[in-house]
Amino acid sequence: MSGTTPAERVEPAPRAPSQSLIALRGLWRALLGGLRNIARLAGQALRRLFAFATPVTRVISPLGWIVVCGAILAFALSRIFGWVEFGYVGATLAAALLVAVAFVFGRTNFGVHIELNPHRVVAGERALGRMVVTNIAAKASIPSRMELPVGDGVAEFVIPVLAPKAEHDELFAVPTHRRAVIVAGPAITVRGDQLGLLRRTVRWTDQVELFVHPVTARLAPSASGLVRDLEGEITKTITNDDISFHALRSYEPGDALRNVHWRTSARTGQLMVRQFEETRRSQLTIVHSTDRTAYSSDDEFELAISITASIGVQVVRDGTNMSIVSERMPLSTATPVALLDDSSRLEETSGDYQNLRDFARDSTKRLPAPSVVMIVTGSKVPLADFRAAESIFGLDTQTIGFRAEFGAPSRIAKVSGLTVVTIGQIGDLPRVLRRVRP
């Protein structure tokens, strides 16, 4: 037969691209490469320009930038529309900027030291600060203005002319009426004009922290509600090794021979081994809620922190194992001072957890099994939420709820076996806590 079958048909070879197409592709690649190089060089040039201009532009204050823009706009209006008045306005604004330039020149060489006395106070106590400025230059300094941020405010001081090695002291009061971590510093000198168009600053110190601790109540070491033990707390869990005897059972392969009760084994004719009730060293866990929806006022929030800090400090002194958790941070329990420092950092939170039970479950799942759990929150948390949070802990765990309700009578209530303590003021805590039986 003549012809070819489909299997024998030969496909035509692909046609090679023309020389003109290859040239166009090469030209396109070269063009893209050139554009990338131009963009890279332009970016480098802009970065260098910004780096060069930053020391100048950062001297201009926000008000100064308004004056600069106003001068440019006034000159533009005068040029475009021929309005001479705007020319005068632009000249006046430009002259103000030129005059301000003279005020930013000058150099000082200071040694600045900030002292806070003391570094830790209780809310309401007085705290003072001292700033010592020393002229460490070889010649006399010029008058300077120094600013020192303290908390939410800024203290301003005028430093007079100082001879070489001369010192100048400034005292300032630190507001400590509420619990907080107050940051003082950094101290900066400010040079600029009286209108505030230009402002050149030099930083001399780092920040210094002042811890304003919450008000706490002194609790007796033997106060009920604070778990203390020497040998541990006996639980209902059965184990093969411990010190509290429970019962005997038949020997099983793998049991330790030291637990074999030989007298009973000889009498019954089969090996019998001892079982024990597990003893657990006391472990206190304090679950402190900082959710703002749980509190009706700031005073109530501060009262709750005082409750946690008071209990925590006494437990640390007693040497009982303890963990304290909140929504955003665990509190250090290494020493009473470390605990109070972390208590000063607590702030209100919002939306971290849907309810108290979710918070308690998530924050304690990696902690040692507790023998006592204390839940501290505000008056807006219903008693049912305490019951829900209690259900996530084992039957061997005693749960106590603390509700801060500022100004209310302090009292103790029992809800289905759960103890809920309401505290109206921190001074009532020692008296109420002595009546709690964990």
Secondary structure, DSSP 8 states (H G I E B T S, - for coil): --S--GGG----------HHHHHHHHHHHHHHHHHHHHHHHHHHHHHHHHHHHHHHHTTB-HHHHHHHHHHHHHHHHHHHH--HHHHHHHHHHHHHHHHHHGGG-----EEEEEEEESSEEETTS-EEEEEEEEE-SSS----EEEEEEETTEEEEEEE----TT-EEEEEEEE--SS-EEEEE---EEEEE-TT-SBEEEEE----EEEEEE-------TT-TTS---SS-EEEEEEESSSSEEEEEEE--TT--GGGB-HHHHHHHSS-EEEEEEEEE--EEEEEE--BGGG-SSHHHHHHHHHHHHHHHHHHHHHT-EEEEE-SS-EE--SSHHHHHHHHHH---B-SS-SSHHHHHHHHHTTS---SEEEEEEETTS-HHHHHHHHTTS-TT-EEEEEEE-TTS--EEEEETTEEEEEESSGGGHHHHHTT---
